[in-house]
Amino acid sequence: MSEHRDDRQTAGGYKQITSLANPLVKDLRALAMKKTRDERQLFVGEGLKLVTDALEEDWPIDMICFAAAARGQDRVMQAAAKVKARGGFVAEMTEAVLAKITRRDNPQMVVGVFKQKLTPLAKVALKENDVWVALEGIKDPGNLGTVVRTVDSVGAKGVILVGETCDPYSPEGVRATMGSLFHVPLVKCSVDEFLAFAAASPARLIGTHLKATHDYRTLASSEPTILLMGNEQAGLPDRLAEACDIRAKIPMAGRADSLNLAIATGIMLYELRRNVLTV
């Protein structure tokens, strides 16, 4: 947010904003665009839960905005104090200003601006009972966010984004994670980089494929595993499908010819983690 650092005063500062014409409002609204997010390496997340999750994980927070109506709420003020203590900026705003920033008629009372953070592929190591999810060419940020949340729910290790994918830091994607974005490592790599990594890894590579012969209900194991899921429309391309150690399918009895990607990933993950999940 360096463009308007003067308006924000200094790191760890505080400002009340009531005008829709304030330069910071334009600055924050611009983060709805991927180009701006990439340039600034920042993203916006709505809700006190997201801010709290980020603080608990020591995720770098650039800024917290909260509605003036929330000033008396202890948890909001505690979060604001923590952000300020860590060098972040605090802005108290009217609900009209928050609505303009979030582009939503009924905005959350708290909005955070966070630093982007990706894990290098070389840092990914798999051991017994570890499961990573690899998503090739995923295009729907809602699906991606839901997968991240599911990975968190089952205790899997992280998500690898393979090839050209949607932005995990888009507002829709961040919202769908419900805070799990701050708990689940994300990796981005090319198809070639992923294939080289999978070939050198001790993990079994399992992909879903319409022509597969393995039933997904037979795959639970303590072996380290990479679950590879294809694009929403096309599924796994032949090159990636052929690289899999196991190709599996989820049987369907109705007239639908496919499952939603996030749902299919969730079904696969719960089966792969069956041996370690307890009621």
Backbone bond lengths (Angstrom), bond angles and torsions (degrees), N, CA, C in turn:
res aa  C-N    CA-C-N  psi(-1)  N-CA   C-N-CA  omega(-1)  CA-C   N-CA-C  phi
1 M - - - 1.458 - - 1.522 110.74 -
2 S 1.304 116.47 31.22 1.458 120.92 -171.69 1.514 113.28 -67.16
3 E 1.350 117.95 -22.31 1.461 120.06 -175.69 1.526 111.83 -58.22
4 H 1.326 116.95 -34.68 1.458 119.61 -175.77 1.520 111.34 -121.50
5 R 1.311 116.35 37.79 1.455 120.44 178.56 1.523 110.81 -58.97
6 D 1.363 118.55 -35.28 1.456 120.55 179.41 1.524 110.70 -62.47
7 D 1.346 115.87 -41.33 1.455 120.18 179.67 1.517 110.66 -66.52
8 R 1.320 116.32 -32.84 1.454 120.99 -179.05 1.526 111.56 -84.55
9 Q 1.297 117.02 -1.29 1.461 122.66 -174.32 1.531 108.49 67.46
10 T 1.312 118.75 -117.77 1.462 120.36 -176.36 1.520 110.30 -125.23
11 A 1.341 115.66 166.56 1.463 120.00 175.41 1.522 109.10 -56.27
12 G 1.336 115.82 138.55 1.447 119.93 -177.12 1.516 112.56 80.81
13 G 1.351 116.73 10.41 1.453 121.39 -178.82 1.514 112.93 -87.46
14 Y 1.351 114.89 179.57 1.465 121.78 -176.77 1.517 107.99 -143.38
15 K 1.344 115.84 140.64 1.464 119.09 179.38 1.516 109.78 -150.69
16 Q 1.325 116.65 143.61 1.460 122.72 171.84 1.522 108.78 -97.43
17 I 1.331 116.11 131.57 1.458 120.91 -177.75 1.527 109.08 -125.72
18 T 1.328 115.48 119.85 1.467 120.88 179.92 1.522 112.22 -118.78
19 S 1.311 117.31 -16.04 1.461 120.88 -175.26 1.523 111.75 -96.03
20 L 1.328 116.70 132.83 1.461 121.00 175.90 1.524 111.28 -68.14
21 A 1.328 116.88 -17.18 1.465 121.41 -178.90 1.525 112.39 -88.88
22 N 1.309 118.38 -0.74 1.460 120.69 179.60 1.537 109.40 -58.94
23 P 1.320 118.22 133.42 1.470 120.47 -178.01 1.524 114.06 -56.28
24 L 1.326 117.26 -29.92 1.461 120.30 -179.72 1.532 111.49 -65.89
25 V 1.328 116.51 -30.46 1.460 120.31 179.14 1.530 109.69 -63.52
26 K 1.312 116.32 -46.26 1.468 120.49 176.94 1.519 110.71 -61.86
27 D 1.324 116.40 -40.23 1.462 122.43 179.87 1.526 110.98 -60.05
28 L 1.331 116.39 -44.47 1.454 120.64 -178.68 1.523 112.14 -73.46
29 R 1.326 117.00 -37.94 1.467 120.16 178.69 1.528 111.20 -62.03
30 A 1.313 116.47 -31.39 1.467 120.64 -178.35 1.522 111.87 -64.74
31 L 1.336 117.49 -21.02 1.470 120.37 179.91 1.525 112.57 -71.41
32 A 1.325 117.34 -4.83 1.463 120.13 172.57 1.525 110.90 -71.53
33 M 1.349 117.04 -16.86 1.465 122.17 -178.83 1.527 110.33 -96.65
34 K 1.322 116.04 133.55 1.461 121.11 -178.31 1.526 112.05 -58.54
35 K 1.331 116.47 -40.79 1.462 120.23 -179.00 1.527 110.79 -57.24
36 T 1.325 116.19 -43.55 1.465 120.25 -179.51 1.522 110.67 -68.95
37 R 1.340 116.32 -41.67 1.469 119.23 178.06 1.525 110.67 -59.80
38 D 1.326 116.21 -42.62 1.465 120.07 179.92 1.525 111.38 -64.86
39 E 1.321 116.25 -41.98 1.461 120.17 -178.48 1.527 111.76 -65.46
40 R 1.322 116.07 -42.02 1.465 120.56 -175.61 1.527 112.74 -93.09
41 Q 1.339 115.74 -11.88 1.468 120.53 -177.42 1.528 111.46 55.39
42 L 1.333 114.45 42.64 1.448 122.35 179.28 1.524 109.74 -130.37
43 F 1.319 116.74 164.14 1.456 121.04 171.69 1.520 109.26 -154.10
44 V 1.332 115.67 162.54 1.456 122.57 -176.62 1.523 109.44 -107.58
45 G 1.324 116.28 139.22 1.463 122.10 173.94 1.510 109.50 -132.60
46 E 1.324 117.20 136.35 1.455 121.95 -176.10 1.525 111.49 -101.27
47 G 1.321 115.32 139.43 1.457 120.80 172.25 1.516 113.60 109.77
48 L 1.328 115.20 145.54 1.466 120.76 179.45 1.521 111.28 -63.67
49 K 1.347 117.38 -34.91 1.461 120.28 -179.45 1.526 111.22 -60.20
50 L 1.345 117.12 -44.12 1.457 119.62 179.88 1.525 110.94 -62.03
51 V 1.320 116.05 -44.30 1.468 119.52 179.76 1.524 110.40 -63.46
52 T 1.327 116.70 -43.39 1.465 120.76 179.51 1.525 111.61 -63.19
53 D 1.347 116.34 -43.52 1.468 119.72 178.02 1.528 110.46 -61.18
54 A 1.320 116.70 -42.51 1.463 120.37 -179.84 1.533 110.95 -63.13
55 L 1.316 116.71 -42.53 1.465 120.33 179.17 1.526 111.00 -63.91
56 E 1.331 116.99 -40.13 1.464 120.33 180.00 1.520 111.95 -65.20
57 E 1.333 116.24 -30.22 1.464 120.80 -179.80 1.528 112.50 -92.32
58 D 1.332 117.00 4.63 1.472 121.94 -176.48 1.525 111.68 57.75
59 W 1.318 116.42 32.29 1.464 120.86 176.75 1.531 108.09 -72.25
60 P 1.327 118.50 135.85 1.469 119.64 -178.71 1.533 112.49 -65.64
61 I 1.331 115.97 123.33 1.464 122.52 -179.76 1.520 108.94 -113.06
62 D 1.314 115.67 123.75 1.458 121.29 -179.04 1.523 111.30 -80.66
63 M 1.342 116.01 -33.72 1.460 118.62 -170.94 1.527 110.67 -163.50
64 I 1.327 117.23 148.17 1.456 122.54 170.23 1.524 108.33 -126.34
65 C 1.331 116.05 134.50 1.460 122.40 175.54 1.525 107.49 -117.40
66 F 1.317 117.40 138.80 1.457 119.07 176.28 1.522 109.78 -141.00
67 A 1.346 114.92 151.98 1.453 120.72 -179.24 1.523 110.55 -71.69
68 A 1.323 115.93 143.40 1.462 120.22 179.19 1.524 110.99 -56.62
69 A 1.340 116.41 -31.66 1.464 120.83 -179.76 1.530 112.45 -66.91
70 A 1.325 117.10 -17.84 1.459 121.13 -179.18 1.521 112.96 -95.35
71 R 1.319 115.96 3.83 1.464 119.69 -175.19 1.527 112.65 -56.71
72 G 1.314 118.25 -34.88 1.453 120.38 -176.61 1.518 114.93 -84.38
73 Q 1.313 117.69 0.38 1.466 120.54 -177.73 1.527 109.86 -86.23
74 D 1.326 116.01 123.00 1.460 121.43 -173.41 1.527 112.45 -57.48
75 R 1.332 117.25 -46.45 1.471 119.91 -175.53 1.526 111.01 -65.03
76 V 1.319 116.90 -35.90 1.468 120.45 178.55 1.520 110.06 -66.37
77 M 1.317 116.94 -46.56 1.458 120.57 -177.33 1.532 111.31 -69.43
78 Q 1.337 116.23 -33.19 1.465 119.03 175.57 1.522 111.25 -65.31
79 A 1.342 115.95 -41.24 1.463 119.78 177.89 1.520 110.63 -64.36
80 A 1.330 116.74 -42.46 1.466 120.64 179.25 1.526 110.75 -62.24
81 A 1.316 116.29 -40.14 1.473 119.97 -179.86 1.530 110.86 -65.40
82 K 1.332 116.43 -39.35 1.468 119.98 179.12 1.526 110.99 -66.16
83 V 1.328 116.48 -42.51 1.475 119.80 178.92 1.527 109.69 -61.67
84 K 1.328 116.54 -45.33 1.467 120.34 -179.54 1.526 110.92 -63.07
85 A 1.343 116.92 -39.96 1.464 121.31 -179.45 1.520 111.60 -65.21
86 R 1.336 116.48 -27.01 1.470 120.86 179.47 1.530 112.48 -91.45
87 G 1.324 116.13 9.93 1.463 119.68 176.08 1.510 114.81 93.01
88 G 1.339 117.35 3.59 1.460 120.38 178.06 1.518 111.43 -82.28
89 F 1.320 116.03 165.52 1.455 122.12 -178.94 1.517 109.49 -96.98
90 V 1.327 117.23 145.20 1.459 122.79 -179.65 1.522 108.98 -118.42
91 A 1.337 116.20 129.20 1.458 120.86 179.14 1.524 109.85 -128.39
92 E 1.324 115.69 125.10 1.465 121.75 173.72 1.522 107.40 -95.65
93 M 1.324 117.57 128.84 1.466 121.35 -171.61 1.517 111.47 -132.90
94 T 1.310 115.38 159.29 1.457 119.33 170.12 1.528 108.27 -75.39
95 E 1.326 116.50 160.72 1.452 119.89 178.36 1.527 111.37 -63.71
96 A 1.331 116.79 -31.32 1.466 120.34 178.53 1.525 110.85 -64.01
97 V 1.331 116.59 -39.12 1.460 120.35 178.29 1.531 110.15 -68.06
98 L 1.329 117.25 -43.25 1.466 120.42 178.20 1.527 110.97 -62.02
99 A 1.333 116.64 -38.80 1.465 120.37 178.89 1.522 110.80 -63.32
100 K 1.320 116.92 -37.89 1.464 119.74 179.41 1.526 110.60 -69.83
101 I 1.320 117.41 -39.36 1.459 121.21 -179.39 1.524 111.22 -65.54
102 T 1.337 116.07 -44.25 1.463 120.34 -175.70 1.519 113.03 -86.98
103 R 1.344 116.58 -10.97 1.469 121.74 -177.53 1.525 110.97 60.19
104 R 1.331 115.84 35.49 1.465 121.74 179.24 1.519 109.01 -131.42
105 D 1.342 115.49 140.40 1.465 120.12 -178.09 1.524 112.30 -67.87
106 N 1.332 115.60 -33.83 1.470 120.05 -179.76 1.525 109.02 -121.54
107 P 1.323 116.52 77.57 1.472 119.18 -174.76 1.518 112.08 -71.64
108 Q 1.333 114.69 158.26 1.464 120.48 170.63 1.529 108.81 -64.54
109 M 1.327 116.06 155.91 1.460 120.46 -179.05 1.527 112.71 -74.84
110 V 1.346 116.33 -14.38 1.463 120.92 -178.36 1.527 109.03 -133.07
111 V 1.323 116.58 136.22 1.464 122.82 177.59 1.527 107.85 -133.66
112 G 1.317 115.83 134.90 1.459 119.98 178.50 1.521 111.10 -114.45
113 V 1.312 116.06 150.41 1.469 122.37 172.31 1.529 106.48 -116.22
114 F 1.326 115.82 119.33 1.458 121.91 -169.80 1.523 111.88 -118.29
115 K 1.328 115.96 155.28 1.459 121.10 173.02 1.530 109.61 -78.32
116 Q 1.313 116.80 142.38 1.454 121.01 174.10 1.535 109.15 -74.81
117 K 1.328 115.09 148.22 1.465 118.69 -178.16 1.526 109.40 -150.34
118 L 1.326 116.49 119.25 1.461 122.10 177.76 1.524 109.59 -119.23
119 T 1.320 115.47 148.58 1.467 122.02 177.45 1.523 109.23 -95.08
120 P 1.322 119.51 130.62 1.470 120.59 177.12 1.519 111.02 -63.92
121 L 1.327 117.19 142.76 1.462 121.45 179.51 1.531 110.98 -56.92
122 A 1.319 116.88 -35.19 1.465 120.94 -178.62 1.529 112.32 -64.16
123 K 1.324 117.43 -18.34 1.467 121.18 -179.66 1.529 112.47 -86.74
124 V 1.338 116.97 -7.47 1.464 120.50 -178.03 1.523 109.32 -80.58
125 A 1.322 116.24 119.76 1.464 121.98 177.05 1.522 108.17 -130.15
126 L 1.324 116.66 135.29 1.462 120.91 -177.75 1.521 110.52 -114.17
127 K 1.322 114.80 134.59 1.466 120.80 176.08 1.530 108.60 -125.89
128 E 1.302 116.45 -174.16 1.471 121.84 -176.93 1.524 111.47 -52.24
129 N 1.332 115.61 133.87 1.466 124.99 178.55 1.528 114.15 72.02
130 D 1.319 118.50 1.39 1.464 120.44 178.32 1.524 110.66 -78.76
131 V 1.329 115.43 140.04 1.471 121.66 174.02 1.529 108.73 -132.32
132 W 1.319 115.62 128.16 1.462 122.30 169.74 1.526 107.81 -113.77
133 V 1.322 116.40 149.57 1.459 121.83 174.66 1.521 108.57 -107.41
134 A 1.338 116.53 130.69 1.456 122.17 174.16 1.526 107.97 -112.14
135 L 1.322 116.99 128.49 1.462 122.57 -178.23 1.521 108.79 -116.03
136 E 1.320 116.27 115.40 1.474 120.47 -178.44 1.528 109.75 -93.60
137 G 1.330 115.77 121.00 1.461 120.92 172.04 1.509 115.40 63.03
138 I 1.332 119.34 25.98 1.459 120.57 -178.98 1.531 110.15 -63.74
139 K 1.338 116.47 135.23 1.463 120.95 -173.21 1.521 114.08 -113.50
140 D 1.313 118.14 -21.31 1.458 121.58 -174.77 1.528 110.11 -97.09
141 P 1.345 118.40 113.47 1.469 119.51 -178.26 1.518 113.17 -63.88
142 G 1.345 117.44 -28.07 1.452 119.97 176.19 1.519 111.23 -65.59
143 N 1.334 116.55 -42.57 1.461 120.75 175.15 1.520 110.89 -61.04
144 L 1.321 116.24 -45.55 1.465 120.20 -178.54 1.525 110.76 -61.18
145 G 1.320 116.63 -46.82 1.457 119.57 179.33 1.514 112.49 -61.39
146 T 1.342 116.36 -38.42 1.465 120.53 179.00 1.524 110.85 -67.35
147 V 1.332 117.36 -38.36 1.469 120.50 176.71 1.527 110.19 -63.27
148 V 1.319 117.06 -44.05 1.474 120.37 178.55 1.528 110.08 -58.71
149 R 1.314 116.45 -43.82 1.469 120.66 178.97 1.530 111.26 -63.58
150 T 1.333 117.14 -39.56 1.463 121.10 179.71 1.523 111.21 -68.86
151 V 1.329 116.75 -41.56 1.467 121.02 175.66 1.524 110.02 -55.89
152 D 1.309 116.71 -43.49 1.456 121.71 177.45 1.531 110.48 -63.17
153 S 1.328 116.55 -42.08 1.463 121.18 -176.10 1.522 112.73 -63.82
154 V 1.328 117.43 -38.35 1.469 120.36 -176.00 1.527 112.56 -91.41
155 G 1.321 117.32 -2.86 1.454 119.71 -179.65 1.515 113.85 78.01
156 A 1.333 117.00 22.58 1.464 119.63 172.51 1.527 108.47 -73.24
157 K 1.339 116.38 170.14 1.459 119.56 -166.41 1.524 115.53 -91.28
158 G 1.336 118.50 -32.15 1.446 118.90 -176.87 1.510 112.21 174.10
159 V 1.340 115.23 -179.12 1.464 122.49 -176.91 1.525 109.51 -126.81
160 I 1.332 115.12 130.34 1.465 121.84 176.43 1.524 107.78 -107.48
161 L 1.319 117.01 122.02 1.464 122.64 178.20 1.521 108.04 -94.35
162 V 1.317 115.97 117.50 1.464 121.64 -172.30 1.521 109.88 -108.38
163 G 1.336 116.37 127.77 1.457 120.64 176.90 1.517 112.29 76.19
164 E 1.336 116.37 -154.49 1.461 121.74 -179.70 1.520 109.33 -80.70
165 T 1.321 116.50 115.40 1.463 121.09 -177.01 1.528 110.47 -130.13
166 C 1.326 115.26 168.54 1.458 119.47 172.70 1.531 109.42 -68.48
167 D 1.310 115.38 166.57 1.462 121.44 -175.91 1.531 110.10 -83.40
168 P 1.332 118.34 119.51 1.466 119.57 179.32 1.523 112.87 -65.54
169 Y 1.343 116.98 -15.40 1.451 120.70 -178.05 1.520 113.41 -100.96
170 S 1.334 116.96 12.99 1.460 119.81 175.10 1.532 108.80 -68.09
171 P 1.332 118.33 153.80 1.473 119.37 -179.87 1.523 113.25 -55.44
172 E 1.352 117.29 -39.75 1.469 120.46 -179.37 1.527 111.05 -66.09
173 G 1.336 115.89 -43.26 1.447 120.05 -179.55 1.512 112.56 -66.17
174 V 1.324 116.99 -45.02 1.467 121.30 179.53 1.527 110.06 -61.80
175 R 1.332 116.60 -43.40 1.465 121.00 -179.64 1.529 110.64 -60.59
176 A 1.331 116.89 -40.64 1.467 120.67 -176.80 1.529 112.46 -69.28
177 T 1.328 118.35 -22.84 1.465 119.89 179.59 1.524 112.67 -73.64
178 M 1.327 117.97 -19.81 1.470 122.28 -178.94 1.530 111.72 53.40
179 G 1.315 117.31 35.37 1.457 121.64 177.99 1.511 114.65 95.73
180 S 1.335 117.45 -13.17 1.473 119.94 -179.33 1.528 112.18 -66.72
181 L 1.318 116.86 -18.47 1.463 120.64 176.89 1.526 111.34 -54.43
182 F 1.330 116.57 -31.81 1.459 120.69 -176.98 1.528 112.72 -83.74
183 H 1.329 117.04 -6.95 1.460 120.91 -179.71 1.527 112.73 -109.07
184 V 1.326 117.30 -17.43 1.464 121.97 -171.37 1.530 110.19 -112.42
185 P 1.324 118.67 116.39 1.468 120.48 177.54 1.529 111.80 -61.62
186 L 1.328 115.77 140.34 1.456 122.16 176.26 1.524 109.50 -116.29
187 V 1.326 115.24 139.44 1.459 122.79 178.63 1.527 107.86 -126.54
188 K 1.314 117.66 141.85 1.471 120.88 173.44 1.523 108.34 -123.51
189 C 1.344 116.34 136.22 1.466 119.62 179.48 1.520 109.67 -157.31
190 S 1.316 115.80 166.06 1.461 121.55 176.17 1.529 109.60 -80.05
191 V 1.322 116.16 168.60 1.461 120.66 176.66 1.523 110.17 -61.21
192 D 1.330 117.17 -44.52 1.469 120.82 -179.92 1.525 111.28 -61.46
193 E 1.324 116.63 -43.12 1.474 120.11 179.25 1.526 110.36 -63.38
194 F 1.323 116.31 -40.56 1.458 119.04 -179.78 1.525 111.54 -65.78
195 L 1.322 117.15 -44.20 1.462 120.27 -179.39 1.526 111.07 -62.37
196 A 1.324 117.06 -40.19 1.461 120.20 177.75 1.527 110.68 -64.96
197 F 1.321 116.23 -42.02 1.471 120.86 178.46 1.530 110.65 -63.00
198 A 1.332 117.50 -46.98 1.465 121.07 -178.05 1.525 111.40 -63.74
199 A 1.335 116.80 -38.20 1.462 120.53 -179.40 1.530 111.45 -65.96
200 A 1.327 116.41 -32.93 1.464 120.50 -177.88 1.527 112.54 -89.07
201 S 1.318 116.95 -11.07 1.459 121.22 -175.51 1.528 111.38 -83.24
202 P 1.323 117.90 147.70 1.466 120.72 175.07 1.528 112.24 -75.70
203 A 1.316 116.61 -7.53 1.467 120.36 -176.23 1.521 111.30 -76.32
204 R 1.319 115.90 148.42 1.465 120.14 171.26 1.523 108.05 -78.71
205 L 1.309 116.30 141.31 1.465 122.61 179.83 1.522 107.68 -103.82
206 I 1.331 115.31 115.15 1.463 121.26 -178.85 1.524 108.90 -112.96
207 G 1.322 116.55 125.39 1.452 121.20 177.81 1.514 111.19 -121.17
208 T 1.325 116.05 148.82 1.463 119.22 174.98 1.523 108.82 -90.91
209 H 1.350 114.49 139.75 1.464 118.67 -175.21 1.523 109.27 -155.76
210 L 1.317 116.70 140.45 1.470 120.49 -177.64 1.529 112.61 -62.20
211 K 1.334 116.94 -29.91 1.466 120.70 -177.69 1.525 112.46 -94.30
212 A 1.314 116.72 11.77 1.467 120.59 -178.51 1.519 110.99 -69.81
213 T 1.321 115.42 157.25 1.461 121.35 178.05 1.529 112.10 -112.62
214 H 1.322 118.25 -14.68 1.467 121.13 -179.99 1.531 109.94 -83.06
215 D 1.322 116.36 129.50 1.458 122.04 174.17 1.535 108.06 -77.23
216 Y 1.320 116.89 134.13 1.466 120.05 -176.80 1.521 112.38 -60.04
217 R 1.336 118.19 -21.42 1.464 122.01 -177.07 1.523 112.87 -78.71
218 T 1.326 116.81 2.69 1.468 120.14 -179.26 1.532 112.08 -109.27
219 L 1.322 117.93 9.76 1.463 120.60 -166.61 1.522 115.15 -102.04
220 A 1.326 119.09 -8.29 1.466 120.54 -178.80 1.528 110.19 -58.72
221 S 1.328 116.28 131.83 1.461 121.39 -176.39 1.513 108.89 -165.44
222 S 1.324 116.02 160.83 1.463 120.13 175.34 1.530 111.68 -85.89
223 E 1.327 117.33 -3.72 1.467 120.33 -179.97 1.524 110.97 -64.33
224 P 1.330 117.46 142.07 1.462 118.43 173.15 1.522 109.42 -60.96
225 T 1.334 116.15 140.16 1.459 120.20 -170.22 1.520 111.68 -139.51
226 I 1.316 115.05 140.13 1.468 121.79 167.57 1.522 106.80 -112.57
227 L 1.329 116.22 119.42 1.463 121.51 177.15 1.523 108.05 -94.06
228 L 1.319 116.53 117.20 1.466 122.13 -176.65 1.519 109.62 -104.86
229 M 1.326 115.96 120.47 1.462 122.23 -179.67 1.527 109.30 -118.24
230 G 1.335 115.62 140.72 1.458 120.27 -175.75 1.517 114.05 -91.93
231 N 1.292 114.37 178.56 1.457 124.11 179.28 1.535 111.94 -57.77
232 E 1.343 116.65 150.11 1.459 121.64 -176.43 1.529 113.05 -56.31
233 Q 1.333 117.31 -39.35 1.461 119.88 -176.40 1.530 113.01 -90.99
234 A 1.317 116.21 -46.80 1.473 120.08 -169.62 1.522 114.14 -95.92
235 G 1.324 118.90 -16.64 1.455 119.91 -173.82 1.519 110.97 71.80
236 L 1.319 116.69 -163.10 1.464 120.46 -178.69 1.525 111.20 -73.62
237 P 1.320 118.42 131.15 1.462 119.65 172.33 1.529 110.11 -67.64
238 D 1.329 116.11 156.60 1.469 120.65 -174.66 1.528 112.57 -54.60
239 R 1.324 116.37 -40.40 1.469 119.52 -176.51 1.524 111.46 -59.76
240 L 1.314 117.12 -41.98 1.461 120.64 179.82 1.527 111.35 -76.74
241 A 1.320 116.60 -38.30 1.468 119.78 178.62 1.529 110.99 -60.78
242 E 1.324 116.39 -40.09 1.463 120.93 -179.13 1.523 112.39 -70.07
243 A 1.327 116.66 -22.33 1.465 120.36 179.92 1.529 112.09 -80.44
244 C 1.329 117.56 -12.53 1.465 121.01 -176.63 1.527 111.27 -72.22
245 D 1.314 116.23 142.28 1.462 121.31 172.83 1.525 110.37 -73.69
246 I 1.330 115.50 -34.51 1.465 121.83 179.14 1.524 108.35 -136.34
247 R 1.327 116.21 133.66 1.458 121.40 172.39 1.523 107.26 -111.23
248 A 1.325 116.25 125.18 1.459 120.99 -173.47 1.523 110.53 -122.48
249 K 1.330 114.93 162.12 1.461 119.47 177.14 1.518 109.81 -139.43
250 I 1.329 114.23 156.27 1.455 122.37 175.57 1.528 106.55 -106.70
251 P 1.337 118.52 113.30 1.462 119.93 -177.15 1.532 111.92 -66.00
252 M 1.325 116.43 146.83 1.460 122.23 178.38 1.521 109.12 -131.78
253 A 1.320 115.81 138.04 1.462 120.42 -176.44 1.521 112.73 -106.31
254 G 1.305 117.80 -13.41 1.460 120.97 -177.95 1.511 112.56 -89.93
255 R 1.320 116.01 -162.19 1.465 121.14 -175.95 1.528 113.58 -92.85
256 A 1.323 117.08 -11.03 1.466 119.81 177.33 1.523 109.54 -66.16
257 D 1.331 116.04 141.95 1.464 119.15 -177.52 1.528 112.86 -98.01
258 S 1.336 116.66 -0.93 1.463 118.42 179.24 1.523 109.53 -162.53
259 L 1.341 114.96 165.37 1.457 122.28 175.61 1.521 109.40 -108.59
260 N 1.331 116.70 153.14 1.453 121.16 169.78 1.527 109.27 -56.36
261 L 1.321 117.01 138.99 1.464 121.53 -175.39 1.527 112.46 -57.79
262 A 1.322 117.33 -44.81 1.460 119.67 -178.28 1.521 111.05 -66.03
263 I 1.335 117.38 -37.45 1.467 120.51 178.77 1.525 110.08 -67.68
264 A 1.334 116.60 -45.02 1.462 119.99 179.35 1.528 110.84 -61.31
265 T 1.316 116.56 -40.82 1.468 119.78 178.31 1.525 110.79 -64.06
266 G 1.324 116.63 -40.32 1.454 120.39 178.38 1.522 112.18 -62.78
267 I 1.332 116.90 -43.03 1.472 120.62 178.07 1.522 110.20 -60.78
268 M 1.322 116.16 -46.45 1.463 120.43 -179.86 1.531 111.33 -62.82
269 L 1.312 116.90 -43.08 1.460 120.13 -177.69 1.522 112.27 -64.86
270 Y 1.314 116.79 -42.25 1.457 118.20 -179.14 1.528 111.16 -66.98
271 E 1.323 117.04 -31.60 1.461 118.65 175.70 1.529 110.50 -72.29
272 L 1.314 117.64 -44.48 1.460 120.57 -179.30 1.530 111.87 -63.65
273 R 1.311 117.16 -29.32 1.475 121.46 -178.38 1.524 112.24 -99.05
274 R 1.313 118.07 8.25 1.461 122.03 -174.09 1.525 112.77 -55.54
275 N 1.316 117.34 -39.17 1.465 120.94 -175.20 1.524 113.74 -70.68
276 V 1.327 116.79 -18.64 1.465 118.82 -177.26 1.521 112.66 -112.00
277 L 1.325 117.71 -10.94 1.468 120.51 178.40 1.527 108.57 -84.23
278 T 1.327 115.62 135.07 1.468 121.20 178.88 1.519 109.35 -122.47
279 V 1.307 115.56 152.72 1.464 120.85 179.89 1.524 109.29 -83.37
